Amino acid sequence: MLIKIHRFLKLRLKYTTSRVLYELRLLAKRCWIRKLSWLLYELRLFTKRCWIHKLSRVLYELRLFTKQCWIHKISRVLYELQLLTKRCWTHKVSRVLYELQLLTKRCWTHKVSRLLYELRLLAKRCWIYKSSRVLNAVRIFPILFLHLHCSQLEIEKPNLFQFLFLSASPTSVGVVTSDFASGGRFKTFEPNSFTTFPASIPIHSDAVGRYSNDRVFIVNRLNRDNIQVLNPQFGFTTEQEFSVGQGKNPQDISVWNDKYFISLYNSDELAIYSRSNATKVGGVSFSSLKETFSTSGVPDSSVEASYMIQEGSSLFVLLQRLDRNDASGYLPPNSDSYLVEVDMDLNQIRTVYTLPFRNPSSKIQKLNLFGEPHLVFSCVGRVGFISQIDAGIIAFRLTTRQFHPNRLFAEETAGGDILAFQIKNDELGFAAVLDSKFTKTIQAFRPRTGERLGTLLEIPGNIGISLSGLLLTNEGKLLVGSTDFTRPGIYVYDSNLGNVLLNPVPSSVELTPFDIFQLQNLQ
């Protein structure tokens, strides 16, 4: 196959190649005689160094460049290169593309019109006849070059199959994105190279993700009210989708043997579905745990079941128990919130634990803290327009089934409601905080002492940008979703390098990121 391609290139590009090289040689003599040798030297040094800043801007700059230089049929080549970078962008390949970005800035600042004129002449002279065959050859040539000659450029050579066809890498994360109107997309993002893979799975505009049993589970919440199961082995295609009942508003899912356990926000039970045929086979009733008090005098019938996590055959479910009938209309937590332990073999409640603080709102993390396994989650109490300093991050010791006496990070210290968090170890954690003025911050803190260590990111309340999605990967990368509608994306910090920001411009994942999660079996 390679011999045939080689012959084809030799025959079809015999004259055009020499002409192109001749034009480029003249161009180099006229325009780049002083800067060319220095830039080539920089390029050689660049492949030996490890650049960690501004890599996320590469695709954005390339897209802008293709729009500016879209002249006749040469635009098709640039477009093919853009598609190629999306498919083949793995780890160190981004270094070369970043150097291309620098090259365009340094070399094309002066005499741009002359360069574009030369390119226009090349397009007219070289690609008039049989342009489609030439474009096919141009598409094949970069792939062969990268596959066969990357080692000469000191770049890690990827597997060709993985280079072209896979939808994620071993260190990729799942990203639920949304336009907050008509729909959303499930994407995979590689935080080490700031790569968004081309796979794009349609989902609901209000959804969260979970990875379990080698599958991605998309929980399509209110107004879609269903579960979407994606298979990573086949490009994250949807292999199963089923409804949990109109208006039930599912929040989370857990897999145990042949059963799906699904928490429902607008219900008083934990629903159980069959894995094989996605039909409902039972449920665990929470009716005895409904609120008995409301400021209106009429308690509502929902317990607001939210996030869950497994520990052996036990399933721990958070119940917010908010007052939907409160006169304020803001669903305040006028009753205690619960952590319910469910026996997944017997489909019944084992124990109910009253939380020391109300309204748990974050995902649950299972961590080893202070030498023991804990379940850790954040309670926000009164939040938003009725915000108060009244909660924080709490830990539940699994060995004793008791809550840690101190908050790992208190709202008094954070200065606002802790909406999400990620903890690395006893000495370092990160929290997304919203204060009473709607200022959004990402703060570093020390779980062992509860002290605040610093602020990584701050967005004033008068700017229409929010933070949505927070994940600390196993490699120590902290991913922060930014809902800036003009430039949405993901910020990447490195907790191993002093929490340095690796991409000043957020890396695009097409739509606005809403939820970020590991593509690994954590339970």
N, C-alpha and C positions, 0 to 999 in steps of 0.2 A: 504493500500500500504506500509506504514512504517513497519507494522508488518511482511509482507512478506519479505521485504528487511532485516529486523532484523534477521528473521529465516534463510534466505539465508546466511547471513554473519556468523551466529553462526555455521551452518552446514559445510559450505565450508572452513571457515578459522579457524576451531577449533584447528587443529594441527599447521597450519602454523603461526597463530597469536602467540601461546605460544612459538613457536620456535623463531620467530622474537624478541619477548620481552626478551626471555632468552639471545639471542645473543646481543641485545642492552644493557642488564644489565651487561653482561660480559665486553662488550666494554666500558661501562661507568666506570667500576671499573679499567680497565687497562689503559685507555687513558685520561679520563676526571675527575679523582678523585679529583684533586685540583681546576680545573676551573669550574666544572659543577655547583656547588652550587652558585658560584659568578655570573655565566651567568644567571642562573634561577632568581636570585635576580634582575639582571639588566633587565631581560625580564619583571618582574612584575612592576618595576619602569617605564619601557619604555611605557607600556600601560597606565600609568597615566599621562605621560608627552606628550607634543605635539611637535613632531620633524618636523622641517620645512626645513632642509637642506639635500641635497643629496638623496632625495626620488626618484628622476628621474632615478637614476642608478640601481634601483632594477631589472627591467626587463632585462636590459643589463647584469647585473651580473648573473642573473638566466640563461640567454641564454648561457653565457660563461661556467657556471657551468655544464649545461647539456651536452655541448660539451666535457668537460673534463672528466666527469663521465659517459659517454655513454658506459656502459658495459652490454653486453648481453641484456636480456629482461627488466632489471631494467630501461633502457633508456626510455621504453614506459611509465613507471609511471611518470618519470620526465617530459616527453613531455606532458602528460595529465595534470600535475600540471601547466605547462606553459600555456596551453590553458585555464585552469580553471582561472588562474589569469587574463588573457585577458578578459574573459567573466564577471568575478565576481568582478573585482577591483572597489570598490566604496568607496570613502572617506577614512575612518579610517582603512580599510583592509590593505592598503599599509604600515601601521606601522608594522604589524606583518611580512610582507615580507621583510621590511627593516631590521628587527631584524634577520631574517634568513640570510640576507647578512652578517651582522656583525658576526653571529654565524659561518658561513663558514670561515670567515677570521681568527677568534680567535681560533676556535677549530680544524680546519683542517690544520693549518700551520705545526704542528708536527705530525709525524706518519701517514701521508696521505696514504702511501703505505699499512700500516696495515689496515686502515679503508676500503680502496678499496678492499683489499683482503677479509675482512669480508663480504662486500657487494656482492662480487662475489660468495662467498660460499653460502650466503643466496639465491642469484638468482638461483644457481644450485640446492640447496637442496629443496627450498620451491616452486619454480614455474615451475617444470618440467612437472607436470601433470595439465591438464585443465587450462592452463595459461590464456586463453581468458576469462574464467568465473571469475577467480580471478581479472583480470584487470577490468572487468566490475564492480565488487564489489568495487574495489579501486576507480573507477571513481565516484561511487554513494556515497561512505562513506564521502569524504571531503565535498560534497554538503550538505548532511544531517547534518554533524557536524557544518558547518558554519551556516546553517539555524536554528538549534535547540539550539546550545550552545554558540553562539557568545556573548550573554549577560554575560556569566560567565568569558569571557576574557576581559570585559570592552570595547568591540568594538561595535559600532553601528550596529545592525542587519538589513541588507537590506531586502527588499521584495524579495522573491524567484523568482517571475516572472521577476521583474526588474533586479534581479541579473543575470539571464541567457539570457533573450531574448531581452531586450531593446537595442537600438543602441545609446542612448545618455541619459544624465541626465538633470535635469532642468537648471543646470548652465553650460552645455557644450557649446562649440563654434564649428563652422564649419571651416574646414581647407581644402583649395584646395592645393593639392600637385602635383608634376610633376617630371618626369625624364628628362625634357627639350629635349626630343627626340621622343619617340614612343607614350607616353601617360601620363596620370595622374590619380589620385584617389581623390575622396572626402572622407574625414574622419571626425570623431567627436572626440573632445579632451576635457577632463575634467581638467581644470587648478587647481582645488583645490586638486586633488589627482594625477595629472600628468598621467592620464589614457587616452590611445587611445583605443577607442572601436573597436571591430573587423569588423564592417561594412565597406566595401571598395567598392565604386561605381566607375566604369571606366568613365573617362572624358577625355577631350582634354589635351594635354600637355601645352597649353597656354589658361588658363581659369581664370575667377574670379567668386566669389559667391555673392549672395544677398539673404536675407530672407525677404519674404513679403507674407501677406495673408496666413500664416501657411504653406508655401511651401519654399523649397530651389530652387533658380533659379541659374543654372550654365550657365554662358555666355561663351560658347566655341568660342574663338576669331579666328583670321586669320587662314585659311586653314581648319577649321572645320565649322565656320560661322553658328552656330545654337544655339538654346536655349534648355536646358535640365531642365525639371521640376521634382524635387524629392519630394516624399511624406514622411514626417517624421513619420507618423502613421504606415507605413508599411516598416520600416527599410530603409528609404530613397531610395526606389526603384524608378526607372524612370517611371513616369506616362504619360509624354508628352515630345516629342522632335520634333522640327521643324526647318527648314532652313530659314535663312533670306536673302539668295542670295549669290552665290559664290563670294568670295573676298570682301564682304561688311565689314567684321571685326567688329562685334558687340562689344560694350563696356559696356553697362549697360542696365537694364530693370526696368520698373516701372509698377505697376498694378493699374488700375483705372476702377472700375465697370466691364464691360465685355471686356476690352481692355488691350492689352499689348503695352506699349510705349518703343521702343528700339532705343538707340542711335547707330549710325553707323559711324565708323571712316573714311571709304572710301566712303562717300556719301555726298550729299548736302540736305538730308532730315532726319526727325525723323520718323521712320517707325511705323505704327500702325497695330497690328495683333489682330484677334479675340481670346478670351480666350477659347471658346468652341471648335473650329475646327482648330485653329492655321493657318488660312489663312489671307493674308494681306487684310486689309479693308480700308487702306488709309495712309496718311502721312502728316507731317507738313513740308513745303518746307523751306529750309535755303538758297536757291539759291541767294537771295538778300543780304546775309551776307558773301558771298565768298570774298576772298582777291582781291583787285584790283591792288596790287603791288607785284612785284617779282624782285629780283636782276638780274634774267635772262631775264626779260622783258616779260615773259609769266607766269602769275599767274595760279596756279593749280585749279581744280574744286571741291576740298573737303574742308570742314570747320573743320574737325577733332573734331567731337562731342564726348565727353567723358562721365564723370560721371554726374549723375542726382540725384535729391531729390525732394520729394513732400512737398507741404505746402498747405493744403486744396485742392482745385481743380486746383491749379497751380503746374506746373512741371518746375523746374529750371534745365536748361541744360547748361553745360560748353562747349564753343567752343574755341579750342586752336588757330585755324587759323595759321598754320605753313606754311612756304615757302618750299614746296617740290621740287621746281625747283631751289633752291639756288645752286650756283656753288660749295659751300663747301660740299654739300651732307648730311649735318647734321640736316636738317629741323629746321633752326632758326626761332624764332618768329619775323618776319620782319613787322608784322601788329598787331594791337590791338586785344586782346582776348575779348570774350563776355560772359556774363551771360544772357541767354535767358529765359524769363518767358513765358510758354506755357499754354493756357487754355485747360484743358483736356476734358472739356465738348464740346467745340466748335471746338477743333482740330485746333487751330490757335495761332499765336504769340500774346501775350499781350504787352510785353515790351522787349526792348533790352538794357542791361546795359553794358557799357564799363568798363572793369576791370582797376584798377589803376596800375596793374602789369601784365605782359604777361605770357602765357603758363601755365595755371592751370593744375596740374598733379596729385593731390591727390584726394581721395574721399571727398565728402562733409559731414561735420558734422552739425547737427542741435543742437544748444546749447543755454542755457540761460546764457548769459554773461552780467555783469554790470547791472543786473536786467531786461534785455530785451532778446527776442529770436533773435538769429543770425544764419546765414549760414556761416560756416567757412571752408576755403579750402586753400591750399598752391599753390603758383605760383613759378615756378623755373626759368623763363626767359630763358637765355641761359644755357644749362646744358651739362654735359659730357665733350667731347673733346673741346667744345667751351664755357666751363663754365665761367660765370661772376657772380660777386656779384651784383645782380640786382633785387631781388624780396624777397618773404617771405610769412608768413601766414597772410591772410587778413580775415576780418569779414564783412558780409553784414547784416545790421539791417533790420529785416523784417517789423517792424512797420512803418518805414519811407522809406523803399526801398532805402537806402543809405549805402555807404561803410563807415566803421569806419575810422576816420582820420589817425589813427596810425596802423602800422603793429603789430600784436600780438607777432610775433617773426621775426626779420629781418635777412636776410642772412649775413649782416655785423656782427651781434652779434653771429650767429651760426657758421660763418666761412666757409660756403659752401651752396650748394643747399639743401633745405628742401624737401625731396622726399615724406615723409609721417609724420603724426602727430596724436596725440590723446590728448584731453584736458579734464581734470577732473573737474576743476572749475576755477574761476578767478585767483587763486593763483598757480595752478600747471598744467603743460602740458608737453608732451613728443614729441620729434621730431627725426626722422631718417635723418641724414645729410650726404651728400657726398661732400667732398671738391675737390679742383683742383688736388690733388695728389691721389685721389680715396681712401682716408681714410674714412671708414664708422664709424659713431658714433651714439649712442642713447643719446640724451641730455635732461635734465630737464630744464624747463623754466617757468617764471611767466607771464601769458598772460596779467595781469593787467598793468604791467610795461614794459614788453618785455625783461626783464633781463634773462640772462643765470644762472641757479642754479647749474649745475654740469653735469658730464658725467657718465652715467651708464655703457656704453659698448663702446669699441674702437677697431676697426680692421684695421690694417695697409693696405695700398693699395697694397703692394707687396705680400699679402697673398690671395690666391684664395677663399676667403669667402665673401659672400655678405649678406645683411640683406633684407629680403623680407617678408612683412606681419607685421603689427603693430596694436594691438588692446588693448584697456583698457576696461575690463569687468565692469559690474555693481557692482561687488564685490570688485573692486579696483585692480584686477590683471592685470599687463601689460604684454602682450604676444608679444614676438619678434621672428620672424622666422629667422633661420640661414640656409644659403644654403651651409654649409660646406659639400662637397660631401663625405668626409670620415665619418662624423657623423652629418648628418642634423637633425634638430629638432626645438623645440620651447623652448626658455628661458622664465622663469616666474619670474617677479618681483612683489613685494607687495607694492603698493603705500601707503597703510595704516600703513606700518612698516618702513617708511623712505626709500622706494624704494630698499629694500633689495632683493638680488637675491636668489630665493628659490631653484633653481636647477643648480649648477655649470656646470653640463653636460646637454646639451639640451635634452628634452624629445622627443623620436622618434615618428614620425607619418608615418613611413614606408618610403615614398619618401621625397623629399625636399619640405618644405612648401613654398607656393607662395602667398597665400591670406588667411587671417583670418577674420572671421566675426561672429557677434552675431546671435544666433538662436532664435531671438525674432523679433516680428513685431515692427519696429522702426518708421514706417511712419503712 
